[in-house]
Amino acid sequence: MRLLVKLSAVLFWIMLVLPGVGTAATTPGKFYLVGLGPAGPEHATLKALETIKKADLILCHPELAEPFQAYLQGKKVMDPWPDLWPEQGLRQLPPAARQALVAEKNRQRDAFIKQMQARLQRGENIALLTGGDPTVYSRCFWLMEGLDDNSVEIIPGLGAVTAAMAALKRPSTGGQARFVLLTAANSFFGPNDPEDLARDLARYNSTLVFYMGLRHLDRLITTLQKYHPGDLPVAVVYYAGYPEKEKVIRGTLNDIQTKVKAYQEQWWGMIIVGRCLTGSGFTLGE
Ligand SMILES: C[S@@+](CC[C@H](N)C(=O)[O-])C[C@H]1O[C@@H](n2cnc3c(N)ncnc32)[C@H](O)[C@@H]1O
């Protein structure tokens, strides 16, 4: 009997000290990258909202979280960006300072990811929330570097381009466009030959969709004017999808700069250029 008591005491300590011994192995959690859509919960998918519900930890910028307060009640919410993201414009720094800051930020990011991996190992589900669709211009992919693809699931979201085209009531593929180009001013202007795309693409009937373009609107339009006819349609959609704030301005390469002058907004706007804005949406038999 005493032997039995001794044996069970030893067994108890083994179970306590060795993780996983005598207990069911913990199933690792998932790291979800969740696209919230362009304009609050009405534009989020059911899957995005369900994923928020089952997450143990939510990573999110406060501005993005704001319209989703009702879904975040009682949740552990953390903003990872102020510590990890370099707020000062990296491009403005001299090369050596830029390199040093990037290295430091990458080091901090790697340490952060190690913490997230430890949480996943403990079985926690983590949801990193992002605006629009996560696969288009999202800094979240930098944040997630180092995570194994098997532990990641991406929840697609409605992108700003879709909301902008809906506001314009036109298909981006209309006007006999041969392709739709999603770009940003930074990638549209080439590093060595800034006008390469503007010049080359002018050969094709296409739709150009610019993200983060409002700050560069003047440069974009004056560059496009060199290679395209002045009557090429252009539209700017501010706050696409927001019932109170959405604003559509239509024009051409000739007059869009004058038409948008009154609007100060420098971030929440999509610039669309192409015959899709005025041409036929879909032609039977083509
Ligand atoms: C960093 S990108 C993120 C894009 C996002 N992942 C998406 O799929 O829509 C931010 C840019 O997207 C555009 N954007 C995002 N939401 C928007 C909205 N509701 N209305 C207009 N533009 C929007 C703006 O051009 C903004 O500068």
The ligand as a MOL file (V3000), in Angstrom:
LIG
                    3D

  0  0  0     0  0            999 V3000
M  V30 BEGIN CTAB
M  V30 COUNTS 27 29 0 0 0
M  V30 BEGIN ATOM
M  V30 1 C -2.3190 50.5720 -47.3750 0
M  V30 2 S -3.5610 50.6100 -48.6030 0 CHG=1
M  V30 3 C -4.5860 49.3080 -48.0540 0
M  V30 4 C -5.4910 48.7320 -49.1190 0
M  V30 5 C -6.4010 47.6470 -48.5960 0
M  V30 6 N -5.6470 46.4810 -48.2080 0
M  V30 7 C -7.4780 47.2450 -49.6050 0
M  V30 8 O -7.4730 46.1160 -50.0950 0
M  V30 9 O -8.3530 48.0750 -49.8600 0 CHG=-1
M  V30 10 C -4.4200 52.0570 -48.1470 0
M  V30 11 C -5.0260 52.7660 -49.3530 0
M  V30 12 O -6.1720 52.0530 -49.7730 0
M  V30 13 C -7.1510 52.9540 -50.2540 0
M  V30 14 N -8.3760 52.8020 -49.4500 0
M  V30 15 C -8.5950 51.9330 -48.4590 0
M  V30 16 N -9.8580 52.0040 -48.0180 0
M  V30 17 C -10.4630 52.9510 -48.7600 0
M  V30 18 C -11.7780 53.4850 -48.8090 0
M  V30 19 N -12.7540 53.0500 -48.0050 0
M  V30 20 N -12.0400 54.4540 -49.7260 0
M  V30 21 C -11.0930 54.8870 -50.5820 0
M  V30 22 N -9.8370 54.4320 -50.5750 0
M  V30 23 C -9.5180 53.4710 -49.6840 0
M  V30 24 C -6.5570 54.3590 -50.1530 0
M  V30 25 O -5.9540 54.6590 -51.4060 0
M  V30 26 C -5.5090 54.1820 -49.0810 0
M  V30 27 O -4.4790 55.1430 -49.2220 0
M  V30 END ATOM
M  V30 BEGIN BOND
M  V30 1 1 1 2
M  V30 2 1 2 3
M  V30 3 1 2 10
M  V30 4 1 3 4
M  V30 5 1 4 5
M  V30 6 1 5 6
M  V30 7 1 5 7
M  V30 8 2 7 8
M  V30 9 1 7 9
M  V30 10 1 10 11
M  V30 11 1 11 12
M  V30 12 1 11 26
M  V30 13 1 12 13
M  V30 14 1 13 14
M  V30 15 1 13 24
M  V30 16 1 14 15
M  V30 17 1 14 23
M  V30 18 2 15 16
M  V30 19 1 16 17
M  V30 20 1 17 18
M  V30 21 2 17 23
M  V30 22 1 18 19
M  V30 23 2 18 20
M  V30 24 1 20 21
M  V30 25 2 21 22
M  V30 26 1 22 23
M  V30 27 1 24 25
M  V30 28 1 24 26
M  V30 29 1 26 27
M  V30 END BOND
M  V30 END CTAB
M  END
